[in-house]
Amino acid sequence: MRRLLLGISFLFICFHLVAQDSSDDKSLRYLEDQLYLSLSYNILLDKPSTIAQNGFSGGFSIGFVKDIPFTIKGDLGIGIGVGYSYNAYIQNLKISKSNSQTSLFEIGSGYTKNRFATSALELPFEIRWRNSTIDKYKFWRVYGGFKISYLLGAKSIYTDTIETITTKNIDEFNKVQYGLTLATGFSTWNLYVYYGLNSILNEADLNGNSLFLRDFKVGLKFYMM
């Protein structure tokens, strides 16, 4: 965790210097919204009736977007970026390993703690509209797009009255996940939505049936120059 925080701090410093250098160019094709931070509530879609979320499942993402305006006014353009995301899901799906190191998925009971979490490298692409100007810093925006995430790691923690089971290297999590994004709002506060198009799990089995779970996130997204 300490290395992660140091890495994020370094990322912010580098991106701030890049954004500051870009803002020094007072041309008509000014740049906006190059740093982002999102906070979300995570909802699992398409889950079987036996799986239930029973706590606050939250996540965050942080990163840099290269702003590319298409018009002289700078009101229309695209954004291409890179970032890091962390997401946790509190629910009743118990994940463990068998002797053959195959992941086992079953419905947990009598537990005091149960969650799985993922970390990923994300590549957002946005089509951007806003009514800003070079000297106007509070404005309306609508940014819709697409995001691809590459899984860096997945971890599950299950605790009951007898033991704590920590499971890592869960191969059944999809390495590549993708979905649609929307960020819209005024000034600092922006509604953020992510709708996953593919399953976060691959070849996972629950009671003899394939387990297909898609991700839906809703929350707030903050953009900085």
MDAnalysis code that builds the backbone (N, CA, C; Angstrom):
import MDAnalysis as mda
import numpy as np

u = mda.Universe.empty(675, n_residues=225, atom_resindex=np.repeat(np.arange(225), 3), trajectory=True)
u.add_TopologyAttr("name", ["N", "CA", "C"] * 225)
u.add_TopologyAttr("resid", np.arange(1, 226))
u.add_TopologyAttr("resname", ["MET", "ARG", "ARG", "LEU", "LEU", "LEU", "GLY", "ILE", "SER", "PHE", "LEU", "PHE", "ILE", "CYS", "PHE", "HIS", "LEU", "VAL", "ALA", "GLN", "ASP", "SER", "SER", "ASP", "ASP", "LYS", "SER", "LEU", "ARG", "TYR", "LEU", "GLU", "ASP", "GLN", "LEU", "TYR", "LEU", "SER", "LEU", "SER", "TYR", "ASN", "ILE", "LEU", "LEU", "ASP", "LYS", "PRO", "SER", "THR", "ILE", "ALA", "GLN", "ASN", "GLY", "PHE", "SER", "GLY", "GLY", "PHE", "SER", "ILE", "GLY", "PHE", "VAL", "LYS", "ASP", "ILE", "PRO", "PHE", "THR", "ILE", "LYS", "GLY", "ASP", "LEU", "GLY", "ILE", "GLY", "ILE", "GLY", "VAL", "GLY", "TYR", "SER", "TYR", "ASN", "ALA", "TYR", "ILE", "GLN", "ASN", "LEU", "LYS", "ILE", "SER", "LYS", "SER", "ASN", "SER", "GLN", "THR", "SER", "LEU", "PHE", "GLU", "ILE", "GLY", "SER", "GLY", "TYR", "THR", "LYS", "ASN", "ARG", "PHE", "ALA", "THR", "SER", "ALA", "LEU", "GLU", "LEU", "PRO", "PHE", "GLU", "ILE", "ARG", "TRP", "ARG", "ASN", "SER", "THR", "ILE", "ASP", "LYS", "TYR", "LYS", "PHE", "TRP", "ARG", "VAL", "TYR", "GLY", "GLY", "PHE", "LYS", "ILE", "SER", "TYR", "LEU", "LEU", "GLY", "ALA", "LYS", "SER", "ILE", "TYR", "THR", "ASP", "THR", "ILE", "GLU", "THR", "ILE", "THR", "THR", "LYS", "ASN", "ILE", "ASP", "GLU", "PHE", "ASN", "LYS", "VAL", "GLN", "TYR", "GLY", "LEU", "THR", "LEU", "ALA", "THR", "GLY", "PHE", "SER", "THR", "TRP", "ASN", "LEU", "TYR", "VAL", "TYR", "TYR", "GLY", "LEU", "ASN", "SER", "ILE", "LEU", "ASN", "GLU", "ALA", "ASP", "LEU", "ASN", "GLY", "ASN", "SER", "LEU", "PHE", "LEU", "ARG", "ASP", "PHE", "LYS", "VAL", "GLY", "LEU", "LYS", "PHE", "TYR", "MET", "MET"])
u.atoms.positions = np.array([
    [0.832, -1.205, 0.000],
    [0.000, 0.000, 0.000],
    [0.870, 1.260, 0.000],
    [1.996, 1.221, 0.724],
    [2.869, 2.393, 0.760],
    [3.436, 2.679, -0.614],
    [3.842, 1.625, -1.340],
    [4.364, 1.818, -2.686],
    [3.299, 2.368, -3.616],
    [2.061, 1.905, -3.447],
    [0.959, 2.388, -4.268],
    [0.738, 3.879, -4.050],
    [0.728, 4.327, -2.775],
    [0.512, 5.737, -2.476],
    [1.644, 6.598, -3.028],
    [2.891, 6.105, -2.921],
    [4.016, 6.845, -3.478],
    [3.906, 6.948, -4.991],
    [3.461, 5.843, -5.617],
    [3.303, 5.843, -7.070],
    [2.235, 6.820, -7.514],
    [1.115, 6.860, -6.794],
    [0.030, 7.782, -7.140],
    [0.489, 9.225, -6.958],
    [1.231, 9.502, -5.888],
    [1.733, 10.860, -5.661],
    [2.666, 11.285, -6.782],
    [3.546, 10.383, -7.206],
    [4.458, 10.682, -8.304],
    [3.694, 10.935, -9.590],
    [2.632, 10.143, -9.827],
    [1.798, 10.300, -11.015],
    [1.152, 11.682, -11.034],
    [0.617, 12.115, -9.886],
    [-0.021, 13.429, -9.793],
    [0.973, 14.544, -10.095],
    [2.192, 14.456, -9.540],
    [3.189, 15.503, -9.740],
    [3.573, 15.616, -11.207],
    [3.815, 14.474, -11.841],
    [4.199, 14.476, -13.256],
    [3.092, 15.041, -14.126],
    [1.860, 14.578, -13.881],
    [0.748, 15.033, -14.690],
    [0.464, 16.520, -14.475],
    [0.671, 16.999, -13.246],
    [0.447, 18.420, -12.968],
    [1.442, 19.283, -13.744],
    [2.701, 18.827, -13.827],
    [3.701, 19.582, -14.568],
    [3.382, 19.618, -16.050],
    [2.914, 18.488, -16.586],
    [2.532, 18.447, -17.994],
    [1.358, 19.376, -18.263],
    [0.338, 19.317, -17.388],
    [-0.842, 20.151, -17.567],
    [-0.493, 21.627, -17.433],
    [0.408, 21.973, -16.507],
    [0.788, 23.357, -16.300],
    [1.534, 23.890, -17.509],
    [2.373, 23.067, -18.105],
    [3.109, 23.477, -19.288],
    [2.170, 23.736, -20.448],
    [1.146, 22.904, -20.590],
    [0.185, 23.065, -21.665],
    [-0.624, 24.333, -21.481],
    [-0.964, 24.670, -20.212],
    [-1.800, 25.836, -19.951],
    [-1.058, 27.134, -20.206],
    [0.295, 27.098, -20.274],
    [1.074, 28.295, -20.539],
    [0.935, 28.759, -21.977],
    [0.493, 27.877, -22.872],
    [0.286, 28.227, -24.266],
    [-1.087, 28.865, -24.403],
    [-1.151, 30.179, -24.558],
    [-2.414, 30.904, -24.589],
    [-2.995, 30.957, -25.998],
    [-2.874, 29.857, -26.746],
    [-3.476, 29.804, -28.064],
    [-4.960, 29.532, -27.922],
    [-5.667, 29.665, -29.035],
    [-7.105, 29.424, -29.009],
    [-7.406, 27.966, -28.712],
    [-6.518, 27.074, -29.112],
    [-6.758, 25.651, -28.886],
    [-6.231, 25.269, -27.492],
    [-6.896, 25.796, -26.486],
    [-6.494, 25.547, -25.107],
    [-6.884, 24.111, -24.710],
    [-6.296, 23.640, -23.636],
    [-6.535, 22.284, -23.146],
    [-7.277, 22.354, -21.819],
    [-8.135, 21.352, -21.577],
    [-8.925, 21.287, -20.351],
    [-8.879, 19.874, -19.771],
    [-9.179, 19.770, -18.481],
    [-9.555, 18.499, -17.859],
    [-8.555, 17.376, -18.143],
    [-7.291, 17.605, -17.793],
    [-6.277, 16.605, -18.117],
    [-6.010, 15.618, -16.980],
    [-6.353, 15.964, -15.760],
    [-6.259, 15.042, -14.631],
    [-7.658, 14.676, -14.160],
    [-7.840, 13.440, -13.723],
    [-9.163, 13.035, -13.252],
    [-9.061, 12.157, -12.012],
    [-10.120, 12.219, -11.211],
    [-10.292, 11.351, -10.049],
    [-11.766, 10.980, -9.985],
    [-12.066, 9.703, -9.907],
    [-13.460, 9.269, -9.789],
    [-13.634, 8.428, -8.537],
    [-14.795, 8.578, -7.909],
    [-15.207, 7.787, -6.749],
    [-16.534, 7.143, -7.087],
    [-16.653, 5.833, -6.873],
    [-17.848, 5.142, -7.365],
    [-18.387, 4.124, -6.376],
    [-19.668, 3.844, -6.548],
    [-20.325, 2.719, -5.877],
    [-20.469, 1.616, -6.921],
    [-20.015, 0.404, -6.599],
    [-19.945, -0.685, -7.567],
    [-21.109, -1.661, -7.394],
    [-21.772, -1.945, -8.503],
    [-22.922, -2.849, -8.499],
    [-22.648, -3.996, -9.462],
    [-22.883, -5.217, -9.020],
    [-22.720, -6.397, -9.870],
    [-24.021, -6.678, -10.605],
    [-23.938, -6.751, -11.937],
    [-25.096, -7.046, -12.774],
    [-25.078, -8.500, -13.227],
    [-26.245, -9.007, -13.602],
    [-26.410, -10.361, -14.161],
    [-26.025, -11.467, -13.187],
    [-25.998, -11.162, -11.917],
    [-25.626, -12.187, -10.938],
    [-26.817, -13.099, -10.671],
    [-26.566, -14.370, -10.355],
    [-27.667, -15.276, -9.984],
    [-28.341, -14.828, -8.701],
    [-29.529, -15.303, -8.466],
    [-30.317, -14.872, -7.307],
    [-29.657, -15.241, -5.976],
    [-28.761, -16.210, -5.989],
    [-28.109, -16.633, -4.746],
    [-26.990, -15.686, -4.313],
    [-26.525, -14.821, -5.226],
    [-25.464, -13.872, -4.898],
    [-26.085, -12.534, -4.534],
    [-25.670, -12.001, -3.394],
    [-26.216, -10.722, -2.926],
    [-25.080, -9.840, -2.416],
    [-25.127, -8.573, -2.773],
    [-24.214, -7.602, -2.195],
    [-24.788, -7.133, -0.856],
    [-23.955, -7.128, 0.166],
    [-24.459, -6.849, 1.511],
    [-23.593, -5.835, 2.249],
    [-23.025, -4.913, 1.523],
    [-22.216, -3.859, 2.116],
    [-21.870, -2.835, 1.070],
    [-21.194, -1.781, 1.490],
    [-20.824, -0.731, 0.540],
    [-19.627, -1.182, -0.289],
    [-19.845, -1.339, -1.578],
    [-18.788, -1.740, -2.505],
    [-18.316, -0.493, -3.244],
    [-17.126, -0.037, -2.922],
    [-16.649, 1.220, -3.480],
    [-15.385, 1.068, -4.293],
    [-15.071, 2.114, -5.044],
    [-13.861, 2.113, -5.837],
    [-13.426, 3.521, -6.174],
    [-12.209, 3.625, -6.702],
    [-11.712, 4.909, -7.167],
    [-10.804, 4.686, -8.365],
    [-10.643, 5.721, -9.160],
    [-9.678, 5.701, -10.254],
    [-9.023, 7.061, -10.349],
    [-7.794, 7.082, -10.826],
    [-7.020, 8.306, -10.930],
    [-6.164, 8.206, -12.178],
    [-6.005, 9.327, -12.886],
    [-5.204, 9.248, -14.090],
    [-5.076, 10.551, -14.846],
    [-4.541, 10.432, -16.049],
    [-4.250, 11.566, -16.925],
    [-4.908, 11.339, -18.278],
    [-5.496, 12.408, -18.827],
    [-6.116, 12.353, -20.151],
    [-5.502, 13.438, -21.023],
    [-5.056, 13.057, -22.208],
    [-4.571, 14.029, -23.187],
    [-5.779, 14.639, -23.886],
    [-5.954, 15.941, -23.706],
    [-7.089, 16.662, -24.290],
    [-6.734, 17.107, -25.708],
    [-7.577, 16.732, -26.683],
    [-7.336, 17.060, -28.084],
    [-8.562, 17.778, -28.636],
    [-8.563, 19.128, -28.652],
    [-9.721, 19.856, -29.168],
    [-9.802, 19.782, -30.689],
    [-11.039, 19.763, -31.212],
    [-11.266, 19.710, -32.642],
    [-11.656, 21.060, -33.229],
    [-12.122, 21.980, -32.400],
    [-12.597, 23.269, -32.875],
    [-11.731, 24.387, -32.310],
    [-11.766, 25.548, -32.950],
    [-10.986, 26.691, -32.491],
    [-11.434, 27.120, -31.102],
    [-12.753, 27.067, -30.858],
    [-13.268, 27.437, -29.541],
    [-12.897, 26.431, -28.460],
    [-12.526, 25.225, -28.858],
    [-12.158, 24.209, -27.879],
    [-13.324, 23.530, -27.205],
    [-14.544, 23.716, -27.763],
    [-15.725, 23.153, -27.103],
    [-15.991, 21.702, -27.473],
    [-15.336, 21.193, -28.498],
    [-15.547, 19.814, -28.937],
    [-14.193, 19.165, -29.196],
    [-14.048, 17.932, -28.715],
    [-12.786, 17.241, -28.921],
    [-12.844, 15.831, -28.377],
    [-11.685, 15.242, -28.206],
    [-11.587, 13.906, -27.636],
    [-10.547, 13.914, -26.519],
    [-10.591, 12.896, -25.693],
    [-9.604, 12.706, -24.653],
    [-9.125, 11.264, -24.659],
    [-7.824, 11.063, -24.618],
    [-7.222, 9.726, -24.587],
    [-6.288, 9.683, -23.385],
    [-6.461, 8.683, -22.525],
    [-5.692, 8.718, -21.293],
    [-5.214, 7.387, -20.771],
    [-4.634, 7.450, -19.579],
    [-4.155, 6.267, -18.873],
    [-4.319, 6.529, -17.377],
    [-4.670, 5.488, -16.626],
    [-4.875, 5.670, -15.203],
    [-4.821, 4.357, -14.436],
    [-5.114, 4.467, -13.161],
    [-5.119, 3.308, -12.253],
    [-6.454, 3.278, -11.529],
    [-6.997, 2.070, -11.341],
    [-8.264, 1.931, -10.623],
    [-8.183, 0.818, -9.586],
    [-8.953, 1.002, -8.517],
    [-9.090, -0.013, -7.457],
    [-10.567, -0.130, -7.124],
    [-11.076, -1.370, -7.073],
    [-12.495, -1.582, -6.808],
    [-12.679, -2.763, -5.860],
    [-13.567, -2.581, -4.876],
    [-13.880, -3.634, -3.913],
    [-15.360, -3.976, -3.991],
    [-15.680, -5.253, -3.760],
    [-17.050, -5.751, -3.849],
    [-17.336, -6.583, -2.601],
    [-18.278, -6.131, -1.806],
    [-18.670, -6.843, -0.595],
    [-19.943, -7.615, -0.894],
    [-19.878, -8.943, -0.774],
    [-20.999, -9.800, -1.185],
    [-20.830, -11.171, -0.522],
    [-21.637, -12.139, -0.921],
    [-21.615, -13.448, -0.256],
    [-20.995, -14.558, -1.094],
    [-20.226, -14.181, -2.130],
    [-19.557, -15.181, -2.957],
    [-18.200, -15.526, -2.340],
    [-18.066, -16.755, -1.877],
    [-16.817, -17.208, -1.258],
    [-15.883, -17.742, -2.341],
    [-14.649, -17.233, -2.352],
    [-13.632, -17.674, -3.315],
    [-12.474, -18.289, -2.542],
    [-12.100, -19.490, -2.918],
    [-10.988, -20.181, -2.265],
    [-10.243, -21.009, -3.318],
    [-9.213, -21.724, -2.868],
    [-8.413, -22.555, -3.764],
    [-8.492, -24.009, -3.324],
    [-8.564, -24.903, -4.312],
    [-8.513, -26.332, -4.024],
    [-7.050, -26.776, -3.966],
    [-6.828, -28.041, -3.685],
    [-5.461, -28.557, -3.621],
    [-4.745, -28.430, -4.963],
    [-5.519, -28.446, -6.049],
    [-4.937, -28.315, -7.386],
    [-4.767, -26.855, -7.791],
    [-5.034, -25.965, -6.849],
    [-4.930, -24.531, -7.071],
    [-5.995, -23.979, -8.012],
    [-7.013, -24.787, -8.274],
    [-8.164, -24.296, -9.029],
    [-9.043, -23.467, -8.096],
    [-9.528, -22.344, -8.580],
    [-10.382, -21.489, -7.749],
    [-11.754, -22.122, -7.573],
    [-12.256, -22.079, -6.347],
    [-13.582, -22.599, -6.033],
    [-14.514, -21.436, -5.712],
    [-15.700, -21.445, -6.294],
    [-16.696, -20.414, -6.064],
    [-17.923, -21.061, -5.435],
    [-18.316, -20.558, -4.277],
    [-19.493, -21.078, -3.590],
    [-20.132, -19.965, -2.771],
    [-21.368, -20.180, -2.363],
    [-22.068, -19.182, -1.564],
    [-21.652, -19.337, -0.106],
    [-21.145, -18.269, 0.489],
    [-20.688, -18.318, 1.864],
    [-21.833, -18.130, 2.851],
    [-21.613, -18.588, 4.062],
    [-22.612, -18.419, 5.125],
    [-21.879, -18.331, 6.465],
    [-22.459, -17.603, 7.386],
    [-21.878, -17.484, 8.713],
    [-20.565, -16.736, 8.746],
    [-20.288, -15.925, 7.765],
    [-19.013, -15.207, 7.726],
    [-19.163, -13.842, 8.389],
    [-18.027, -13.299, 8.799],
    [-18.000, -11.952, 9.375],
    [-17.405, -10.938, 8.398],
    [-16.683, -11.428, 7.400],
    [-16.091, -10.546, 6.396],
    [-15.957, -11.320, 5.098],
    [-16.355, -10.715, 4.001],
    [-16.214, -11.370, 2.701],
    [-16.188, -10.304, 1.615],
    [-15.099, -10.267, 0.880],
    [-14.972, -9.275, -0.180],
    [-13.925, -9.733, -1.184],
    [-14.067, -9.287, -2.407],
    [-12.965, -9.406, -3.350],
    [-12.690, -8.031, -3.927],
    [-11.435, -7.815, -4.310],
    [-11.013, -6.506, -4.802],
    [-10.105, -6.687, -6.005],
    [-10.143, -5.715, -6.906],
    [-9.310, -5.748, -8.104],
    [-8.577, -4.419, -8.259],
    [-7.416, -4.490, -8.863],
    [-6.688, -3.283, -9.264],
    [-6.360, -3.431, -10.748],
    [-6.375, -2.307, -11.463],
    [-6.239, -2.395, -12.918],
    [-5.618, -1.136, -13.497],
    [-4.965, -1.316, -14.623],
    [-4.538, -0.212, -15.470],
    [-5.681, 0.089, -16.419],
    [-6.094, 1.351, -16.523],
    [-7.226, 1.678, -17.373],
    [-6.842, 2.674, -18.461],
    [-7.492, 2.494, -19.621],
    [-7.241, 3.331, -20.789],
    [-8.568, 3.943, -21.229],
    [-8.869, 5.176, -20.793],
    [-10.134, 5.799, -21.158],
    [-10.038, 6.538, -22.498],
    [-11.141, 6.527, -23.225],
    [-11.301, 7.328, -24.444],
    [-12.619, 8.077, -24.332],
    [-12.593, 9.399, -24.518],
    [-13.783, 10.218, -24.344],
    [-14.031, 11.109, -25.547],
    [-15.287, 11.245, -25.940],
    [-15.725, 12.283, -26.861],
    [-16.247, 13.414, -25.996],
    [-15.682, 14.618, -26.131],
    [-15.879, 15.684, -25.151],
    [-16.613, 16.892, -25.744],
    [-17.661, 17.314, -25.029],
    [-18.310, 18.604, -25.317],
    [-18.350, 19.415, -24.039],
    [-18.090, 20.721, -24.153],
    [-18.137, 21.624, -23.008],
    [-18.353, 23.047, -23.535],
    [-18.848, 23.920, -22.676],
    [-19.065, 25.306, -23.094],
    [-18.091, 26.241, -22.395],
    [-16.844, 25.809, -22.271],
    [-15.806, 26.598, -21.627],
    [-15.153, 27.548, -22.635],
    [-14.347, 28.462, -22.094],
    [-13.465, 29.302, -22.900],
    [-12.094, 29.289, -22.243],
    [-11.130, 29.971, -22.861],
    [-9.774, 29.954, -22.322],
    [-9.688, 30.590, -20.942],
    [-10.644, 31.493, -20.616],
    [-10.644, 32.162, -19.315],
    [-11.836, 31.774, -18.445],
    [-12.612, 30.779, -18.864],
    [-13.807, 30.365, -18.131],
    [-13.570, 28.983, -17.540],
    [-13.497, 28.901, -16.216],
    [-13.111, 27.661, -15.563],
    [-14.290, 26.900, -14.952],
    [-15.466, 27.523, -14.946],
    [-16.665, 26.841, -14.498],
    [-17.598, 26.716, -15.695],
    [-17.903, 25.484, -16.090],
    [-18.664, 25.274, -17.318],
    [-19.355, 23.920, -17.280],
    [-20.313, 23.760, -18.174],
    [-21.004, 22.490, -18.350],
    [-20.171, 21.575, -19.237],
    [-20.244, 20.297, -18.944],
    [-19.533, 19.324, -19.785],
    [-20.367, 18.060, -19.926],
    [-20.208, 17.389, -21.070],
    [-20.747, 16.051, -21.311],
    [-19.644, 15.265, -21.993],
    [-19.098, 14.297, -21.281],
    [-18.024, 13.462, -21.808],
    [-18.514, 12.005, -21.840],
    [-18.718, 11.490, -23.027],
    [-19.108, 10.094, -23.177],
    [-17.996, 9.322, -23.847],
    [-17.878, 8.040, -23.514],
    [-16.780, 7.313, -24.128],
    [-16.739, 5.833, -23.808],
    [-15.523, 5.338, -23.788],
    [-15.248, 3.907, -23.708],
    [-13.994, 3.733, -22.861],
    [-13.972, 2.688, -22.045],
    [-12.804, 2.435, -21.208],
    [-12.411, 0.969, -21.262],
    [-11.126, 0.721, -21.458],
    [-10.562, -0.629, -21.399],
    [-9.687, -0.726, -20.152],
    [-9.849, -1.792, -19.390],
    [-9.053, -1.994, -18.181],
    [-8.274, -3.303, -18.288],
    [-7.006, -3.248, -17.895],
    [-6.178, -4.462, -17.851],
    [-5.900, -4.792, -16.388],
    [-6.326, -5.963, -15.976],
    [-6.248, -6.370, -14.576],
    [-4.796, -6.535, -14.129],
    [-4.451, -5.869, -13.028],
    [-3.135, -6.016, -12.428],
    [-3.133, -7.040, -11.304],
    [-4.283, -7.189, -10.636],
    [-4.356, -8.153, -9.546],
    [-5.770, -8.277, -9.021],
    [-6.061, -9.431, -8.435],
    [-7.363, -9.685, -7.808],
    [-7.122, -10.452, -6.512],
    [-7.882, -10.106, -5.481],
    [-7.676, -10.701, -4.157],
    [-9.015, -10.851, -3.461],
    [-9.191, -11.977, -2.787],
    [-10.408, -12.238, -2.022],
    [-10.039, -12.520, -0.568],
    [-10.858, -11.978, 0.361],
    [-10.680, -12.238, 1.791],
    [-12.016, -12.719, 2.356],
    [-11.989, -13.889, 2.968],
    [-13.188, -14.486, 3.566],
    [-12.870, -14.864, 5.009],
    [-13.664, -14.341, 5.952],
    [-13.440, -14.613, 7.370],
    [-14.728, -15.113, 8.011],
    [-14.638, -16.259, 8.688],
    [-15.762, -16.740, 9.491],
    [-15.276, -16.983, 10.911],
    [-16.041, -17.678, 11.706],
    [-15.676, -17.881, 13.109],
    [-14.515, -18.850, 13.284],
    [-14.144, -19.553, 12.211],
    [-13.092, -20.569, 12.308],
    [-11.774, -20.099, 11.709],
    [-11.827, -19.437, 10.552],
    [-10.603, -19.128, 9.831],
    [-10.774, -17.894, 8.947],
    [-9.639, -17.424, 8.452],
    [-9.599, -16.381, 7.429],
    [-8.925, -16.954, 6.195],
    [-9.600, -16.868, 5.067],
    [-9.066, -17.387, 3.807],
    [-8.742, -16.207, 2.895],
    [-7.471, -16.072, 2.549],
    [-7.030, -15.041, 1.605],
    [-6.627, -15.711, 0.305],
    [-7.260, -15.324, -0.775],
    [-7.018, -15.956, -2.072],
    [-6.493, -14.920, -3.059],
    [-5.344, -15.233, -3.669],
    [-4.735, -14.354, -4.660],
    [-4.554, -15.126, -5.973],
    [-4.076, -14.426, -6.990],
    [-3.809, -15.043, -8.297],
    [-5.021, -15.833, -8.790],
    [-6.153, -15.156, -8.834],
    [-7.410, -15.793, -9.246],
    [-7.524, -15.696, -10.768],
    [-7.178, -16.787, -11.441],
    [-7.115, -16.772, -12.903],
    [-8.469, -16.571, -13.560],
    [-9.540, -16.830, -12.822],
    [-10.872, -16.715, -13.412],
    [-11.320, -15.267, -13.630],
    [-10.603, -14.304, -13.087],
    [-10.933, -12.908, -13.362],
    [-10.421, -12.537, -14.752],
    [-11.268, -11.906, -15.523],
    [-10.877, -11.488, -16.858],
    [-9.733, -10.491, -16.793],
    [-8.693, -10.731, -17.573],
    [-7.574, -9.814, -17.621],
    [-7.957, -8.506, -18.305],
    [-8.819, -8.593, -19.312],
    [-9.241, -7.409, -20.057],
    [-10.741, -7.200, -19.853],
    [-11.102, -6.030, -19.355],
    [-12.507, -5.662, -19.145],
    [-12.752, -4.324, -19.824],
    [-13.958, -4.148, -20.326],
    [-14.242, -2.914, -21.062],
    [-15.714, -2.543, -20.908],
    [-15.993, -1.254, -21.110],
    [-17.363, -0.785, -20.960],
    [-17.517, 0.661, -21.397],
    [-18.748, 1.155, -21.323],
    [-19.089, 2.516, -21.715],
    [-19.025, 3.442, -20.506],
    [-18.655, 4.688, -20.734],
    [-18.543, 5.664, -19.655],
    [-19.297, 6.947, -20.007],
    [-19.731, 7.638, -18.963],
    [-20.353, 8.945, -19.129],
    [-20.028, 9.790, -17.903],
    [-19.547, 11.005, -18.157],
    [-19.318, 11.978, -17.090],
    [-19.968, 13.282, -17.515],
    [-20.874, 13.797, -16.703],
    [-21.569, 15.025, -17.054],
    [-21.852, 15.840, -15.803],
    [-21.727, 17.162, -15.934],
    [-21.976, 18.020, -14.787],
    [-21.505, 19.429, -15.032],
    [-21.462, 20.206, -13.959],
    [-21.054, 21.605, -14.023],
    [-19.931, 21.843, -13.036],
    [-18.860, 22.471, -13.514],
    [-17.726, 22.828, -12.686],
    [-17.100, 21.584, -12.049],
    [-16.942, 21.567, -10.732],
    [-16.227, 20.475, -10.058],
    [-17.025, 19.181, -10.015],
    [-18.354, 19.279, -9.854],
    [-19.162, 18.100, -9.575],
    [-19.706, 17.499, -10.867],
    [-19.390, 16.222, -11.078],
    [-19.828, 15.534, -12.285],
    [-20.339, 14.137, -11.944],
    [-21.513, 13.829, -12.448],
    [-22.036, 12.475, -12.316],
    [-21.226, 11.551, -13.212],
    [-20.830, 10.392, -12.667],
    [-20.018, 9.438, -13.423],
    [-20.717, 8.085, -13.451],
    [-20.791, 7.488, -14.637],
    [-21.412, 6.174, -14.809],
    [-20.504, 5.313, -15.685],
    [-20.326, 4.059, -15.274],
    [-19.615, 3.059, -16.090],
    [-20.509, 1.845, -16.231],
    [-20.670, 1.370, -17.473],
    [-21.513, 0.208, -17.758],
    [-20.649, -0.853, -18.429],
    [-20.329, -1.922, -17.695],
    [-19.477, -2.971, -18.230],
    [-20.151, -3.771, -19.327],
    [-19.393, -4.053, -20.368],
    [-19.931, -4.802, -21.506],
    [-19.530, -6.277, -21.497],
    [-18.498, -6.630, -20.765],
    [-18.126, -8.038, -20.667],
    [-18.037, -8.450, -19.208],
    [-17.964, -9.728, -18.957],
    [-17.961, -10.250, -17.592],
    [-16.624, -9.983, -16.913],
    [-16.677, -9.723, -15.610],
    [-15.429, -9.577, -14.869],
    [-14.812, -10.943, -14.554],
    [-15.586, -12.017, -14.762],
    [-15.089, -13.372, -14.544],
    [-15.078, -14.142, -15.857],
    [-14.161, -15.100, -15.953],
    [-14.032, -15.924, -17.147],
    [-13.864, -17.385, -16.730],
    [-14.756, -18.224, -17.199],
    [-14.715, -19.665, -16.904],
    [-14.834, -19.943, -15.406],
    [-15.604, -19.135, -14.722],
    [-15.893, -19.391, -13.306],
    [-17.163, -20.219, -13.201],
    [-17.186, -21.133, -12.233],
    [-18.296, -22.075, -12.099],
    [-18.892, -21.967, -10.702],
    [-20.227, -21.836, -10.638],
    [-20.945, -21.826, -9.368],
    [-22.067, -22.857, -9.428],
    [-21.941, -23.924, -8.646],
    [-22.941, -24.991, -8.608],
    [-23.218, -25.579, -9.996],
    [-22.149, -25.734, -10.766],
    [-22.279, -26.340, -12.086],
    [-22.725, -25.397, -13.184],
    [-22.906, -24.147, -12.876],
    [-23.335, -23.158, -13.867],
    [-22.258, -22.092, -14.044],
    [-22.114, -21.610, -15.278],
    [-21.150, -20.551, -15.554],
    [-21.555, -19.277, -14.826],
    [-20.573, -18.618, -14.239],
    [-20.822, -17.415, -13.465],
    [-20.443, -16.202, -14.301],
    [-21.433, -15.397, -14.612],
    [-21.259, -14.226, -15.462],
    [-21.648, -12.996, -14.656],
    [-20.689, -12.131, -14.390],
    [-20.944, -10.925, -13.600],
    [-20.419, -9.707, -14.360],
    [-21.295, -8.741, -14.587],
    [-20.865, -7.492, -15.200],
    [-20.843, -6.384, -14.159],
    [-20.076, -5.358, -14.455],
    [-19.827, -4.282, -13.505],
    [-20.587, -3.023, -13.905],
    [-21.252, -2.410, -12.936],
    [-21.906, -1.120, -13.136],
    [-21.461, -0.196, -12.016],
    [-20.942, 0.968, -12.374],
    [-20.463, 1.911, -11.377],
    [-21.215, 3.223, -11.530],
    [-21.544, 3.838, -10.419],
    [-22.139, 5.166, -10.423],
    [-21.495, 5.969, -9.294],
    [-21.175, 7.226, -9.580],
    [-20.510, 8.023, -8.563],
    [-20.207, 9.421, -9.051],
    [-19.073, 9.944, -8.616],
    [-18.658, 11.300, -8.956],
    [-17.294, 11.261, -9.635],
    [-17.113, 12.183, -10.574],
    [-15.822, 12.306, -11.246],
    [-15.385, 13.754, -11.204],
    [-14.117, 13.961, -10.851],
    [-13.556, 15.289, -10.726],
    [-12.450, 15.456, -11.762],
    [-12.526, 16.546, -12.519],
    [-11.517, 16.842, -13.526],
    [-10.701, 18.051, -13.085],
    [-9.414, 18.010, -13.391],
    [-8.507, 19.108, -13.069],
    [-7.654, 19.417, -14.290],
    [-7.280, 20.682, -14.414],
    [-6.486, 21.084, -15.565],
    [-5.048, 20.611, -15.437],
])
